[in-house]
């Protein structure tokens, strides 16, 4: 398993969950100083700048992986240009690298609300947030056109509250919050269910246990 954006808050939680059950996890990080955090979560760090690397460079870190997860993000303090270079272009780069390395399974962590900017030249009053949604939508559309076994997950507003293990997961749900703990747990469950390939799912906090929520969408 390879996680792009391996030092991110969802990625570190995901690494801990996967490593805790015995999976081998590589977290791709830009900053060598972040190695210790990835290793502390139970993974192995691969240093690769997704804004500067080629698909061939990144593919070297994907050799032998059974899946990739895109959990990278430019971060709330970044401007419009990096929404494109990270939230769109780096996700596209990971797909290019996965195809080169022969890794078919790809889970993209996107965002609730991306459909709201489809076809729009203007969006939310917050220019940077609008650029973020545009970048996420472009990454989704690129992935959906590829011959990969993709699943797209659109979480609601992320919080650092302790996970509840209960969510609402469906192609479309009302806006809401969701803990990063629960997002990571849902990603694990999606990876375990090949029936979720080709699904675009929205995730917020709810009343259904994670396993049951994923079972329900997998059975449709």
C-alpha positions in Angstrom: 0.0 0.0 0.0 1.3 3.4 -0.9 -0.2 6.7 0.4 0.5 9.9 -1.3 0.6 12.7 1.2 1.9 10.3 3.8 2.4 13.0 6.5 -1.2 14.3 6.3 -3.5 13.9 9.2 -5.8 11.3 7.4 -2.7 9.5 6.0 -1.0 9.0 9.3 -4.3 7.6 10.8 -4.7 5.4 7.8 -1.1 4.2 8.1 -1.6 3.3 11.7 -4.8 1.3 10.9 -3.3 -0.6 8.0 0.1 -1.3 9.8 -1.8 -2.3 12.9 -3.3 -5.2 11.0 -0.1 -6.2 9.4 -0.1 -4.4 6.1 3.0 -3.0 4.6 2.5 0.8 4.1 4.7 3.3 2.4 3.9 7.0 3.0 5.2 9.4 0.3 6.4 12.6 1.9 8.1 15.7 0.5 10.0 16.7 3.6 12.7 14.2 4.9 12.0 15.5 8.4 8.6 13.8 8.3 10.1 10.3 8.1 9.9 9.8 11.8 6.1 10.5 12.0 5.4 8.0 9.2 7.6 5.4 10.9 6.0 6.2 14.2 2.6 5.3 12.7 4.0 2.0 11.5 4.8 2.8 7.9 7.9 3.3 5.8 8.6 6.8 4.4 9.5 7.5 0.7 10.8 11.0 0.1 9.4 12.3 -3.2 8.1 15.8 -4.0 4.9 15.3 -5.9 5.1 18.8 -7.3 8.5 18.2 -8.9 8.7 14.4 -9.6 7.9 12.7 -12.8 5.6 9.8 -13.1 8.6 7.5 -13.6 10.2 8.9 -10.4 7.0 8.2 -8.4 6.4 4.8 -10.0 9.6 3.5 -8.5 8.0 3.9 -5.0 4.9 2.0 -6.2 6.6 -1.2 -7.4 5.0 -4.2 -5.7 2.1 -2.2 -4.1 -1.4 -3.6 -4.3 -3.1 -0.2 -4.0 -2.5 3.5 -3.8 -4.4 6.2 -1.8 -4.2 9.9 -2.7 -4.5 11.7 0.6 -2.3 14.7 -0.2 -3.4 18.3 0.1 -1.9 21.7 -0.3 -3.2 22.7 3.2 -5.4 25.5 4.4 -2.7 28.1 4.3 -1.8 27.6 0.7 -2.9 29.8 -2.2 -4.7 29.2 -5.4 -1.7 27.9 -7.5 -0.9 25.1 -5.1 -4.5 23.9 -5.1 -3.8 23.0 -8.7 -0.3 21.7 -8.4 -1.2 19.5 -5.4 -4.9 18.7 -5.2 -5.2 18.2 -9.0 -1.8 17.6 -10.6 -0.3 15.4 -7.9 -3.4 13.2 -8.0 -3.0 12.9 -11.7 0.7 12.2 -11.3 -0.2 9.3 -8.8 -2.6 7.9 -11.4 0.1 8.1 -14.1 2.6 6.4 -11.8 0.1 3.7 -10.8 -0.4 2.8 -14.5 3.3 2.7 -15.0 3.8 0.4 -12.0 0.9 -1.8 -12.8 -1.1 -0.9 -9.7 -4.8 -0.9 -10.5 -6.5 0.0 -7.2 -6.7 3.7 -6.5 -8.7 5.4 -3.8 -8.9 9.2 -4.1 -9.8 11.3 -1.1 -11.7 14.2 -2.6 -14.2 16.6 -1.0 -17.9 17.1 -0.5 -19.2 19.9 -2.6 -17.2 19.4 -5.8 -20.2 19.0 -7.9 -21.2 22.6 -7.0 -18.4 24.0 -9.1 -18.9 21.9 -12.1 -19.2 24.2 -15.1 -19.0 27.3 -13.0 -16.5 30.1 -13.6 -17.3 31.6 -10.2 -18.0 29.8 -6.9 -17.8 30.4 -3.2 -16.8 33.8 -2.0 -13.6 32.3 -0.8 -11.4 32.2 -3.9 -9.0 29.7 -2.5 -11.7 27.3 -1.4 -13.3 27.6 -4.9 -9.9 26.7 -6.5 -9.6 23.8 -4.1 -13.0 22.4 -5.2 -12.2 23.0 -8.9 -8.9 21.1 -8.5 -10.5 18.2 -6.7 -13.2 17.9 -9.4 -10.5 17.9 -12.1 -8.6 15.2 -10.3 -11.8 13.1 -10.0 -12.6 13.5 -13.7 -9.1 12.5 -14.7 -9.3 9.4 -12.6 -12.8 8.4 -13.8 -11.5 8.3 -17.4 -8.7 5.8 -16.6 -8.7 2.0 -16.7 -7.9 1.8 -13.0 -10.0 0.2 -10.2 -10.8 3.5 -8.6 -13.0 4.6 -5.8 -13.6 8.3 -5.0 -14.4 9.3 -1.4 -15.8 12.8 -0.7 -15.6 13.6 3.0 -17.5 16.4 4.6 -15.8 19.1 6.8 -13.0 17.3 8.6 -12.6 17.4 12.4 -10.0 16.1 14.8 -12.7 14.9 17.2 -12.3 11.2 18.3 -13.8 8.9 15.7 -17.2 7.4 16.5 -17.0 4.5 14.1 -20.4 5.5 12.8 -21.0 7.4 9.5 -23.4 8.2 6.7 -22.0 7.0 3.4 -23.8 7.2 0.0 -23.4 8.7 -3.4 -25.0 11.9 -2.1 -25.7 13.0 1.5 -26.4 16.4 3.1 -23.4 18.4 4.1 -21.9 17.7 7.5 -18.8 17.0 9.5 -16.8 13.9 9.8 -13.8 13.0 11.9 -10.5 12.2 10.3 -10.4 9.0 12.3 -13.6 7.9 10.6 -12.4 8.9 7.2 -9.4 6.7 7.6 -11.5 3.8 8.8 -13.8 4.1 5.8 -10.8 4.1 3.4 -9.6 0.9 4.9 -13.0 -0.7 4.5 -13.2 0.5 0.9 -9.9 -1.0 0.1 -11.1 -4.3 1.4 -14.2 -4.3 -0.8 -13.6 -4.6 -4.6 -17.3 -4.1 -5.1 -16.7 -0.4 -4.3 -14.6 0.0 -7.5 -16.2 2.7 -9.7 -18.2 4.3 -6.9 -18.2 8.0 -6.0 -19.2 8.2 -2.4 -19.9 11.1 0.0 -19.1 10.7 3.7 -20.3 12.5 6.8 -20.8 11.5 10.4 -23.8 9.4 11.1 -25.4 6.5 12.9 -24.3 3.5 10.8 -21.2 1.5 11.8 -18.4 1.8 9.2 -18.5 -1.8 8.2 -22.2 -1.8 7.7 -22.1 1.5 5.8 -19.5 0.2 3.3 -21.3 -3.2 3.1 -24.5 -1.3 2.1 -22.8 0.7 -0.8 -20.9 -2.4 -1.9 -24.1 -4.4 -2.2 -25.9 -1.9 -4.5 
